[in-house]
Amino acid sequence: GSEMCIRDSCVLEFCCDRHSRLCSEDYEAAGKAVLVRFTEDHDMTSEEGFDFACWVVAKLSSLPMILWGAIPCTAGCSWHRVNKSRAEKGLLPDFFEKHKRTWRDFRVLFKNFVELSSLVHKSVKYSKIAFEWPQFNDLWRNKQVMRWLASANLQEVCFNVHGWGRFQTEKPDPQAMESSHR
């Protein structure tokens, strides 16, 4: 309520851990930013979870906003390749069923993140988008991901030894963003 009125910006973390450092309560107490985590508890694959995220964007749209994407990267990680190879040899009988669920979840989460980023750009005057995965994750080469990254004007940056991501340098064309995830 009134606590939000004294805040001067916000960070929305999409698909993060409950205890992520980016939206740590320590930072919120020390600063003037509203920090919101959309975690597994909100289930960003569900209509209810996505609607909640959209409601938060609408509620905070008067504040400068960063939307930070941290969608699970399991479908493209190196262990996924190793496990697929083992499954093809009959060593992991449940792998292919888990693989289907992993890809289904990725597609829904990515679609919802793209839609939410489009909403942020349409409804928030000052906004930035950031998106992270490990550098050598295969999902960076996914055609849908590559199209969206190009349309959203995200610049490649290295966060640390393991982190790799994209950060927006200028606001993209909203029509290009919408058509990129189809």
C-alpha positions as CSV (number, residue, x, y, z in Angstrom):
1,G,0.0,0.0,0.0
2,S,1.5,3.3,1.2
3,E,5.0,1.8,1.4
4,M,5.1,1.5,-2.4
5,C,4.4,5.2,-2.7
6,I,7.8,6.1,-1.3
7,R,9.7,3.7,-3.6
8,D,11.3,5.1,-6.8
9,S,11.8,2.0,-8.9
10,C,11.2,-1.7,-9.1
11,V,12.8,-5.0,-10.0
12,L,10.7,-7.9,-11.1
13,E,12.5,-11.3,-11.1
14,F,10.8,-13.8,-13.4
15,C,11.3,-17.5,-12.4
16,C,13.8,-17.0,-9.6
17,D,14.6,-18.8,-6.4
18,R,12.7,-17.8,-3.2
19,H,16.0,-16.7,-1.8
20,S,17.5,-15.0,-4.8
21,R,20.1,-12.4,-4.0
22,L,18.9,-9.9,-6.6
23,C,15.7,-9.3,-4.8
24,S,17.0,-9.9,-1.3
25,E,15.1,-8.3,1.5
26,D,18.5,-6.8,2.5
27,Y,18.5,-4.7,-0.6
28,E,14.8,-3.7,-0.3
29,A,15.3,-2.5,3.3
30,A,18.4,-0.5,2.3
31,G,17.0,1.1,-0.8
32,K,14.0,2.6,-2.4
33,A,13.2,-0.1,-4.9
34,V,10.2,-2.5,-4.8
35,L,11.6,-5.9,-5.3
36,V,9.3,-8.7,-6.5
37,R,10.1,-12.4,-7.0
38,F,8.0,-14.5,-9.2
39,T,9.0,-18.0,-8.0
40,E,7.9,-21.6,-8.4
41,D,5.3,-20.8,-5.7
42,H,3.6,-18.4,-8.3
43,D,3.9,-21.0,-11.1
44,M,4.6,-18.9,-14.1
45,T,3.4,-21.7,-16.3
46,S,-0.1,-21.3,-15.0
47,E,-2.7,-18.8,-16.2
48,E,-3.1,-17.7,-12.5
49,G,0.6,-17.1,-12.1
50,F,1.0,-15.2,-15.3
51,D,-2.1,-13.1,-14.5
52,F,-0.6,-12.3,-11.2
53,A,2.6,-11.1,-12.8
54,C,0.6,-8.9,-15.2
55,W,-1.3,-7.5,-12.3
56,V,2.0,-6.6,-10.5
57,V,3.2,-4.8,-13.7
58,A,0.0,-2.8,-13.9
59,K,0.1,-2.0,-10.2
60,L,3.8,-0.8,-10.4
61,S,3.7,0.7,-13.9
62,S,4.3,4.3,-12.6
63,L,7.8,3.2,-11.4
64,P,10.9,2.7,-13.6
65,M,11.1,-1.1,-13.9
66,I,13.6,-3.8,-14.6
67,L,12.2,-7.2,-15.6
68,W,14.9,-9.8,-15.0
69,G,14.3,-13.2,-16.6
70,A,15.8,-16.3,-15.0
71,I,13.9,-19.1,-16.8
72,P,15.2,-22.6,-15.9
73,C,17.8,-23.6,-18.5
74,T,17.7,-27.4,-17.9
75,A,16.6,-28.2,-21.5
76,G,19.8,-26.7,-22.8
77,C,22.4,-27.5,-20.1
78,S,25.4,-29.8,-20.7
79,W,24.1,-32.4,-18.3
80,H,21.0,-32.6,-20.4
81,R,23.2,-33.6,-23.4
82,V,25.1,-36.2,-21.2
83,N,21.8,-37.7,-19.9
84,K,20.3,-37.8,-23.4
85,S,23.3,-39.8,-24.6
86,R,23.0,-42.1,-21.6
87,A,19.2,-42.6,-22.2
88,E,19.9,-43.5,-25.9
89,K,22.0,-46.3,-24.5
90,G,19.1,-47.4,-22.3
91,L,20.8,-46.2,-19.0
92,L,18.1,-43.6,-18.1
93,P,14.7,-45.1,-18.9
94,D,12.7,-42.0,-17.6
95,F,14.8,-39.4,-19.4
96,F,12.6,-38.9,-22.5
97,E,9.4,-38.4,-20.5
98,K,11.2,-35.9,-18.3
99,H,12.6,-34.3,-21.4
100,K,9.1,-33.7,-22.8
101,R,8.0,-32.0,-19.5
102,T,11.2,-29.9,-19.4
103,W,10.6,-28.6,-23.0
104,R,6.9,-28.1,-22.4
105,D,7.7,-26.0,-19.3
106,F,10.4,-24.1,-21.1
107,R,8.1,-23.2,-24.0
108,V,5.4,-21.9,-21.7
109,L,7.8,-20.0,-19.4
110,F,9.5,-18.4,-22.4
111,K,6.3,-17.4,-24.1
112,N,5.0,-15.9,-20.8
113,F,8.3,-14.0,-20.3
114,V,8.1,-12.6,-23.8
115,E,4.5,-11.5,-23.3
116,L,5.3,-10.0,-19.9
117,S,8.3,-8.1,-21.3
118,S,6.0,-6.8,-24.1
119,L,3.5,-5.7,-21.4
120,V,6.3,-4.0,-19.4
121,H,7.4,-2.0,-22.5
122,K,3.8,-1.0,-23.4
123,S,2.8,0.1,-19.9
124,V,5.9,1.3,-18.2
125,K,7.5,4.6,-19.3
126,Y,11.1,3.7,-18.1
127,S,11.8,0.0,-18.4
128,K,14.7,-2.4,-19.1
129,I,14.7,-6.1,-19.7
130,A,17.5,-8.5,-18.6
131,F,17.7,-12.2,-19.3
132,E,20.2,-14.7,-18.0
133,W,21.4,-18.3,-18.5
134,P,24.9,-19.9,-18.3
135,Q,27.0,-18.9,-21.3
136,F,27.2,-22.3,-23.0
137,N,23.6,-23.3,-22.6
138,D,22.1,-24.6,-25.9
139,L,19.0,-22.6,-25.4
140,W,20.8,-19.5,-26.6
141,R,20.8,-21.1,-30.0
142,N,17.0,-21.9,-30.0
143,K,15.5,-20.1,-33.0
144,Q,12.6,-18.7,-31.0
145,V,15.0,-17.4,-28.3
146,M,17.3,-15.9,-31.0
147,R,14.4,-14.1,-32.7
148,W,13.2,-12.6,-29.5
149,L,16.7,-11.5,-28.4
150,A,17.2,-9.7,-31.7
151,S,13.8,-8.1,-31.6
152,A,14.2,-6.9,-28.0
153,N,17.5,-5.1,-28.6
154,L,19.3,-7.1,-25.9
155,Q,23.1,-6.7,-25.6
156,E,25.3,-9.6,-24.6
157,V,27.0,-9.3,-21.2
158,C,29.0,-11.6,-18.9
159,F,27.9,-11.4,-15.3
160,N,30.6,-13.7,-13.8
161,V,32.4,-16.9,-14.7
162,H,29.2,-18.8,-14.9
163,G,26.6,-16.2,-15.7
164,W,25.8,-15.0,-19.2
165,G,22.9,-12.9,-20.3
166,R,21.4,-10.2,-22.3
167,F,20.6,-6.7,-21.1
168,Q,18.6,-4.2,-23.0
169,T,20.3,-1.0,-24.2
170,E,17.4,0.7,-25.8
171,K,13.6,0.2,-25.9
172,P,12.6,-2.2,-28.7
173,D,9.8,-1.8,-31.2
174,P,6.8,-3.5,-29.5
175,Q,5.5,-4.9,-32.8
176,A,8.8,-6.6,-33.5
177,M,8.8,-8.1,-29.9
178,E,5.2,-9.4,-30.3
179,S,5.9,-11.1,-33.7
180,S,9.2,-12.6,-32.6
181,H,7.7,-15.3,-30.4
182,R,5.2,-16.7,-32.8
